[in-house]
Amino acid sequence: MQDASADWDRDDGGGSLFAKTPDFEVSGTTPEGEYYYLIFREKIEHHLSVVNTSQFPLMTRAWVHQERMLSPRVLHFGYYELAFECSTETYSLTTTGKPNKKRVKKATFFIARMWRSLVTGYSALHLAKPNDCFPALSGVARTFAEKRKSEYLADLFKDSLIDDLLWTAVTWKKPRLSEWRAPSWSWASTKSSITYRDELIASIEHCTCTLDGLDTFGKIKSAPLRITSQILPARLIREADPDTYQRPTYRVHIHDGAVGPRIWPDYDLSQAGPYQVLSGTEVHCLRMIRHIEDNLDVSLVIRAVRTGPGAVFERIGILELDSHTPQIDLLQSEIRDRFLTTLNQAQVRTVDIE
């Protein structure tokens, strides 16, 4: 790159567009006396993804993700070679075409899941300006909305809102954004990358977004969500010792004082400021999934930010109980079952989340 000293320092291509790939030569004679001579070259990674940051560093940028998704044809200038990508296939100088299923135009029956898959990848990308979160995805969101004929709500869609709410933060050691960007029920309210779970029992009563501008898919001012499901009061407790990965461990204890299951925070709850949640704070488990056959139960963990008439909550984490993976919450089966018994008896309530 012009005027980039680091690029000049590492340039071994003699001024050419692509760096030279060193060859490795092997020669000899087979047991049968036949002479052989082989030439190997350094392995080139052809996978065009955020994982391959050394050869495709631009893939880590959120704005680039949208341009790539919306462009009918893309020519990638990699460190060693060119790669061509279109709506149906991907080619490089040394590989044949491969079906490309990531494009918006391929979405049909699974379009809602495609959106969740897309934002899962997008949430791991980097934004120089956090407020660009919505604009950097607005073009793709508009394309999906045209196909789905559904209202767009803070990077989620109304026709699959219950499913879209079931995101889990992967990198929750990061603090919540100091400047409000999205309601707490939207993954856009965190700095974290996310994953999703499906299956549901809750119901959406109402959800609207107030825009911060003219673009329907751009920045927002507010987005209240009203949802009805079983809700269980509990107390958030932070354990003294971190887990084996040195992450803080939070559990929810129900009214009888028994040790409860572990929760997965959306962000660093200990960070001082308006979003800090101290150990001992009253929280609520809002049940979203109850899958009896797989013994799976998922609840959103919310806390009240306004009490009394017109109470308002915000999401702070997620609780997952899965008997097939007991190492996730480190509970004995009888402790988990006791918690689920109490949750099954919880009242059904309608709450507002922002």
Summary of the structure (lengths in Angstrom):
residues: 354
radius of gyration: 24.9
end to end distance: 45.3
largest distance: 91.7
contacts: 994
relative contact order: 0.10
helix: 21%
strand: 32%
